[in-house]
Amino acid sequence: MQCPKCHAPMHTYNRNGVQ
């Protein structure tokens, strides 16, 4: 799982609020 800034392969990071 990569950070949103690293273009995470999963769009779940946005749902989890790890932005």
C-alpha positions as a Python dict, from the first residue, in 0.01 Angstrom:
ca = {
    (1, 'M'): (0, 0, 0),
    (2, 'Q'): (153, 331, -106),
    (3, 'C'): (72, 684, 2),
    (4, 'P'): (-167, 889, -215),
    (5, 'K'): (122, 1113, -318),
    (6, 'C'): (294, 801, -458),
    (7, 'H'): (-17, 730, -666),
    (8, 'A'): (-138, 450, -443),
    (9, 'P'): (-253, 144, -641),
    (10, 'M'): (-564, 133, -422),
    (11, 'H'): (-811, 420, -397),
    (12, 'T'): (-893, 306, -44),
    (13, 'Y'): (-641, 546, 106),
    (14, 'N'): (-885, 823, 18),
    (15, 'R'): (-1171, 636, 190),
    (16, 'N'): (-958, 563, 494),
    (17, 'G'): (-874, 930, 516),
    (18, 'V'): (-499, 869, 506),
    (19, 'Q'): (-462, 1167, 276),
}
